[in-house]
């Protein structure tokens, strides 16, 4: 799981809902976020990241990746920046992590972002763009204009909809348009949506 949060210079802090993440070969392949995460884990994660932000007198967005160990979170990585696991916020939240970072560092208002529907992000790794992805009305493509190379993150696909079944159907269709190595991540995301 990961938590993305932000802190302003006056000490105000806001957080997104916890994000579930699927890694394959050490690379984030897919993320799923829900408007209402597990409240106990969310409180725990906000307390942990909030303490780090405060102690560092940090200003801006920071991401914290964690393992779930029993009913506790164990920090795996801190990223003092916007983070790949928060890319879903571009289409799944009222304020993206990118805008939230700018608001924090520029001293602009820092309201808690509103997340009203489940969201999924699929990393595009080492694959050329496929315009057919855009035939599905739920798919939003974010392309990085990088040279496509094996193992390189070159873009991501965001899907957001209040109906998890509709999201799952779009992911199933998307799986037919992607190479076979995306299958595990998409199956995992579809499973998360039905938990």
GUMAR-994427 format. One record per residue (C-alpha): residue in one letter; x, y, z; chain; residue number from 1. Coordinates in Angstrom, 3 decimals, m for minus. Layout:
<pts>
(A, (X, Y, Z), A, NUM)
...
</pts>
This chain:
<pts>
(X, (0.000, 0.000, 0.000), A, 1)
(X, (1.039, 3.606, m0.312), A, 2)
(X, (m0.120, 6.916, 1.049), A, 3)
(X, (0.365, 10.229, m0.706), A, 4)
(X, (0.073, 13.343, 1.390), A, 5)
(X, (1.073, 16.982, 1.350), A, 6)
(X, (2.133, 19.598, 3.876), A, 7)
(X, (2.175, 23.369, 3.515), A, 8)
(X, (4.642, 25.788, 5.126), A, 9)
(X, (2.086, 26.637, 7.825), A, 10)
(X, (1.941, 22.967, 8.866), A, 11)
(X, (m1.416, 22.045, 7.298), A, 12)
(X, (m1.520, 18.446, 6.056), A, 13)
(X, (m3.868, 16.593, 3.715), A, 14)
(X, (m3.871, 13.000, 2.481), A, 15)
(X, (m5.362, 10.879, m0.268), A, 16)
(X, (m6.967, 7.515, 0.508), A, 17)
(X, (m4.533, 4.617, 0.798), A, 18)
(X, (m3.617, 3.068, m2.531), A, 19)
(X, (m3.296, m0.685, m3.103), A, 20)
(X, (m0.310, m1.538, m5.321), A, 21)
(X, (0.782, m4.520, m7.393), A, 22)
(X, (4.478, m4.927, m8.207), A, 23)
(X, (5.994, m7.372, m10.662), A, 24)
(X, (9.749, m7.810, m11.033), A, 25)
(X, (10.243, m4.876, m8.679), A, 26)
(X, (8.194, m2.468, m10.826), A, 27)
(X, (4.806, m0.978, m9.937), A, 28)
(X, (2.378, m2.393, m12.481), A, 29)
(X, (m1.030, m1.305, m11.170), A, 30)
(X, (m2.675, 0.693, m8.397), A, 31)
(X, (m6.236, 0.734, m7.077), A, 32)
(X, (m7.702, 3.397, m4.797), A, 33)
(X, (m11.115, 3.573, m3.160), A, 34)
(X, (m12.970, 6.614, m1.808), A, 35)
(X, (m13.391, 4.903, 1.565), A, 36)
(X, (m10.272, 2.937, 2.538), A, 37)
(X, (m9.847, 0.752, 5.635), A, 38)
(X, (m10.231, 3.377, 8.374), A, 39)
(X, (m7.747, 1.788, 10.798), A, 40)
(X, (m4.972, 1.499, 8.212), A, 41)
(X, (m5.755, 4.977, 6.862), A, 42)
(X, (m5.426, 6.540, 10.354), A, 43)
(X, (m2.229, 4.619, 11.007), A, 44)
(X, (m0.696, 5.657, 7.666), A, 45)
(X, (m1.690, 9.314, 8.103), A, 46)
(X, (m0.184, 9.340, 11.602), A, 47)
(X, (3.071, 7.853, 10.319), A, 48)
(X, (3.453, 10.065, 7.250), A, 49)
(X, (2.164, 13.101, 9.126), A, 50)
(X, (4.849, 12.683, 11.789), A, 51)
(X, (7.549, 12.434, 9.107), A, 52)
(X, (6.272, 15.528, 7.277), A, 53)
(X, (6.181, 17.469, 10.559), A, 54)
(X, (9.589, 16.326, 11.796), A, 55)
(X, (11.247, 17.262, 8.498), A, 56)
(X, (9.319, 20.562, 8.294), A, 57)
(X, (8.604, 19.290, 4.788), A, 58)
(X, (6.660, 21.357, 2.244), A, 59)
(X, (5.097, 19.622, m0.764), A, 60)
(X, (3.884, 16.153, m1.663), A, 61)
(X, (5.480, 13.024, m0.215), A, 62)
(X, (4.609, 9.376, m0.776), A, 63)
(X, (5.099, 6.538, 1.688), A, 64)
(X, (5.064, 2.918, 0.488), A, 65)
(X, (4.301, 0.276, 3.103), A, 66)
(X, (3.930, m3.445, 3.576), A, 67)
(X, (0.961, m4.683, 5.591), A, 68)
(X, (2.265, m6.883, 8.413), A, 69)
(X, (m0.692, m8.260, 10.354), A, 70)
(X, (m2.704, m5.186, 11.243), A, 71)
(X, (0.296, m2.828, 11.116), A, 72)
(X, (2.080, m0.930, 8.383), A, 73)
(X, (5.824, m1.234, 7.837), A, 74)
(X, (7.445, 1.543, 5.777), A, 75)
(X, (9.275, 0.287, 2.701), A, 76)
(X, (10.064, 3.553, 0.911), A, 77)
(X, (9.653, 7.300, 1.242), A, 78)
(X, (9.513, 9.424, m1.899), A, 79)
(X, (9.849, 13.175, m1.288), A, 80)
(X, (7.937, 14.037, m4.470), A, 81)
(X, (4.885, 13.075, m6.470), A, 82)
(X, (4.879, 9.322, m6.906), A, 83)
(X, (3.883, 6.740, m9.500), A, 84)
(X, (1.381, 5.166, m7.092), A, 85)
(X, (m0.429, 8.525, m6.922), A, 86)
(X, (m0.859, 8.964, m10.672), A, 87)
(X, (m4.481, 7.792, m10.381), A, 88)
(X, (m5.222, 11.181, m8.753), A, 89)
(X, (m4.990, 12.876, m12.166), A, 90)
(X, (m8.429, 11.497, m13.041), A, 91)
(X, (m9.653, 10.040, m9.743), A, 92)
(X, (m9.490, 13.021, m7.383), A, 93)
(X, (m10.674, 16.623, m7.365), A, 94)
(X, (m7.041, 17.763, m7.050), A, 95)
(X, (m4.210, 15.740, m8.586), A, 96)
(X, (m1.004, 15.061, m6.657), A, 97)
(X, (0.772, 17.395, m9.100), A, 98)
(X, (m1.560, 20.309, m8.380), A, 99)
(X, (m1.478, 19.515, m4.672), A, 100)
(X, (2.337, 19.728, m4.701), A, 101)
(X, (2.220, 23.124, m6.392), A, 102)
(X, (m0.421, 24.396, m3.995), A, 103)
(X, (1.711, 23.340, m1.021), A, 104)
(X, (4.950, 24.928, m2.206), A, 105)
(X, (3.270, 28.115, m3.475), A, 106)
(X, (1.304, 28.695, m0.287), A, 107)
(X, (m2.066, 28.256, m2.020), A, 108)
(X, (m5.107, 26.772, m0.243), A, 109)
(X, (m4.606, 23.088, 0.592), A, 110)
(X, (m8.059, 21.487, 0.954), A, 111)
(X, (m8.348, 17.727, 1.300), A, 112)
(X, (m8.809, 16.277, m2.211), A, 113)
(X, (m12.214, 14.725, m2.846), A, 114)
(X, (m12.219, 11.129, m4.082), A, 115)
(X, (m15.716, 9.996, m4.975), A, 116)
(X, (m15.188, 6.831, m7.042), A, 117)
(X, (m12.815, 3.877, m7.296), A, 118)
(X, (m9.795, 4.530, m9.500), A, 119)
(X, (m7.241, 2.305, m11.216), A, 120)
(X, (m3.838, 3.138, m12.693), A, 121)
(X, (m2.006, 0.771, m15.051), A, 122)
(X, (1.639, 1.600, m15.754), A, 123)
(X, (2.702, 1.359, m19.392), A, 124)
(X, (6.132, m0.239, m19.233), A, 125)
(X, (8.245, m0.843, m22.313), A, 126)
(X, (5.226, m0.848, m24.643), A, 127)
(X, (4.399, 1.410, m27.575), A, 128)
(X, (1.278, 3.531, m27.401), A, 129)
(X, (m1.875, 1.899, m28.756), A, 130)
(X, (m4.582, 4.346, m29.799), A, 131)
(X, (m7.156, 1.539, m29.456), A, 132)
(X, (m6.847, 1.922, m25.662), A, 133)
(X, (m8.811, 5.142, m26.065), A, 134)
(X, (m11.832, 3.375, m27.575), A, 135)
(X, (m12.996, 2.704, m24.017), A, 136)
(X, (m14.609, 5.823, m22.511), A, 137)
(X, (m13.141, 5.082, m19.053), A, 138)
(X, (m9.504, 4.932, m20.213), A, 139)
(X, (m7.409, 8.100, m19.908), A, 140)
(X, (m3.909, 7.934, m21.410), A, 141)
(X, (m0.968, 9.846, m19.939), A, 142)
(X, (2.036, 9.482, m22.279), A, 143)
(X, (5.511, 10.640, m21.254), A, 144)
(X, (7.020, 11.144, m24.730), A, 145)
(X, (9.993, 8.957, m23.771), A, 146)
(X, (11.819, 6.489, m25.966), A, 147)
(X, (10.209, 3.080, m25.486), A, 148)
(X, (12.666, 0.590, m23.978), A, 149)
(X, (12.198, m2.687, m22.121), A, 150)
(X, (11.413, m2.064, m18.449), A, 151)
(X, (10.987, 1.701, m18.876), A, 152)
(X, (7.878, 3.513, m17.626), A, 153)
(X, (6.629, 5.381, m20.680), A, 154)
(X, (3.097, 6.264, m19.619), A, 155)
(X, (0.100, 5.200, m17.606), A, 156)
(X, (m3.584, 4.547, m18.078), A, 157)
(X, (m6.138, 5.822, m15.569), A, 158)
(X, (m9.674, 4.545, m15.185), A, 159)
(X, (m12.233, 5.928, m12.743), A, 160)
(X, (m15.930, 5.161, m12.310), A, 161)
(X, (m18.380, 4.852, m9.397), A, 162)
(X, (m19.364, 1.349, m10.549), A, 163)
(X, (m16.566, m1.144, m9.801), A, 164)
(X, (m18.141, m3.635, m12.210), A, 165)
(X, (m17.859, m1.115, m15.054), A, 166)
(X, (m14.210, m0.551, m14.152), A, 167)
(X, (m13.610, m4.286, m14.130), A, 168)
(X, (m15.187, m4.678, m17.585), A, 169)
(X, (m12.997, m1.895, m18.981), A, 170)
(X, (m9.902, m3.517, m17.468), A, 171)
(X, (m10.877, m6.856, m19.035), A, 172)
(X, (m11.165, m5.179, m22.434), A, 173)
(X, (m7.894, m3.317, m21.902), A, 174)
(X, (m6.125, m6.601, m21.138), A, 175)
(X, (m6.855, m7.778, m24.701), A, 176)
(X, (m5.016, m4.711, m26.057), A, 177)
(X, (m1.860, m5.061, m23.965), A, 178)
(X, (1.035, m7.553, m24.060), A, 179)
(X, (0.730, m10.710, m21.962), A, 180)
(X, (2.982, m9.410, m19.156), A, 181)
(X, (0.226, m6.974, m18.119), A, 182)
(X, (m2.196, m9.794, m17.383), A, 183)
(X, (m1.188, m10.410, m13.747), A, 184)
(X, (m1.487, m6.745, m12.822), A, 185)
(X, (m4.846, m6.295, m14.485), A, 186)
(X, (m6.236, m9.513, m12.982), A, 187)
(X, (m5.031, m8.313, m9.575), A, 188)
(X, (m6.732, m4.910, m10.069), A, 189)
(X, (m10.000, m6.569, m11.120), A, 190)
(X, (m9.831, m8.784, m8.039), A, 191)
(X, (m9.226, m5.734, m5.755), A, 192)
(X, (m12.306, m4.068, m7.225), A, 193)
(X, (m14.508, m7.022, m6.242), A, 194)
(X, (m13.096, m7.568, m2.710), A, 195)
</pts>
